[in-house]
Amino acid sequence: MSSTLPKAFDMQGLRVLITGAAGGIGSETAKLCSQLGATTVLTDVASSLERMAMQASALPGIEAVEPLDIADRRAVETLVASHAPFDALIDTAAICPFDEDWMQPEWDDKFHRVMKVNVLGPINLVRAVMPGMIKRKQGSIALCGSIAGWMGGLLAAPHYAASKGSVHALVRWFAQRATPHHVRVNAVAPGPIATGMTDGQPYNKDNYPMKRMGDPQEIANALVFLSSPAASFIAGSVMDVNGGVLMR
Ligand SMILES: NC(=O)c1ccc[n+]([C@@H]2O[C@H](COP(=O)([O-])OP(=O)(O)OC[C@H]3O[C@@H](n4cnc5c(N)ncnc54)[C@H](O)[C@@H]3O)[C@@H](O)[C@H]2O)c1
């Protein structure tokens, strides 16, 4: 397949770590990386391992399918050490509890969990992969922000909006340090996408310019583009992929 594609989009020979690979966007990202010739290490929480392994069974280029909680710094470091080197990290792991009752005393615990997964998670991952990339003077990192990180969310609760705003800020912090070493750090900020994360929530498609939610593949396309040689001059950017729901 890759021989018919422009070389710039080719992932042949690239080793890619994907988190949240059992999820809607993560599984489409894994599929596309495989189709474009990458070798991938697919990870997700232990409870999703079976689903991830099943989804991956038909894909070429899978080096490993492993459990990984990105909030666990030591687990992240161990996994990265055992499969390094990586040319790319694509982090799609996150949680989005739709519990807006932030006045409740127990809500603070949920806040800390969301921040631990959605903010400390990417920090753990970047902390583990970036030094090796910098040493080899090549690499790319693509994170998942969100429309919620820009405008507070369509339905999202405040902890999620805060966590995704943090991811947007972290992209710049990471990129300032990585770009001079030829390592590119970027993110995609999706709008409402039809995945397990949004399933059953009252998103009103009629309010959106395209009258539909996005398909997870449409986010995978952007994440894989940012990780490919085609994006060689893109660094420190947060790319909006939201069907025009928010035009900044
Ligand atoms: N779906 C949307 O509308 C939307 C909008 C904006 C941003 N996003 C972002 O896109 C990314 C992918 O979301 P999705 O829609 O595919 O959701 P999803 O729920 O389908 O997938 C998320 C995956 O992350 C995994 N995960 C959760 N906690 C984890 C942890 N601690 N360690 C490792 N993996 C963990 C889950 O098991 C799941 O497989 C997320 O970062 C999400 O915040 C999604």
The ligand as a Gaussian input file, in Angstrom:
#p B3LYP/6-31G(d) Opt

LIG

0 1
 N      -14.634000      11.678000      21.670000
 C      -14.616000      13.009000      21.711000
 O      -15.616000      13.690000      21.464000
 C      -13.335000      13.733000      22.049000
 C      -13.330000      15.127000      21.937000
 C      -12.178000      15.815000      22.254000
 C      -11.061000      15.129000      22.663000
 N      -11.080000      13.781000      22.771000
 C       -9.872000      13.123000      23.216000
 O       -9.483000      12.129000      22.280000
 C       -8.776000      11.091000      22.968000
 C       -9.377000       9.735000      22.626000
 O      -10.720000       9.703000      23.105000
 P      -11.829000       8.711000      22.552000
 O      -12.954000       9.537000      22.133000
 O      -11.227000       7.756000      21.616000
 O      -12.258000       8.008000      23.912000
 P      -12.348000       6.461000      24.299000
 O      -12.968000       6.455000      25.645000
 O      -12.968000       5.691000      23.210000
 O      -10.808000       6.052000      24.389000
 C       -9.984000       6.456000      25.447000
 C       -9.097000       5.276000      25.814000
 O       -8.231000       5.680000      26.872000
 C       -8.097000       4.585000      27.763000
 N       -7.677000       5.045000      29.088000
 C       -8.417000       5.615000      30.058000
 N       -7.680000       5.841000      31.147000
 C       -6.427000       5.381000      30.864000
 C       -5.234000       5.308000      31.598000
 N       -5.156000       5.758000      32.866000
 N       -4.134000       4.769000      31.017000
 C       -4.207000       4.301000      29.743000
 N       -5.322000       4.325000      28.996000
 C       -6.422000       4.863000      29.558000
 C       -9.481000       3.944000      27.785000
 O       -9.419000       2.613000      28.271000
 C       -9.907000       4.059000      26.338000
 O       -9.590000       2.903000      25.602000
 C       -8.852000      11.442000      24.452000
 O       -7.682000      12.130000      24.822000
 C      -10.027000      12.385000      24.520000
 O       -9.975000      13.222000      25.635000
 C      -12.196000      13.050000      22.463000

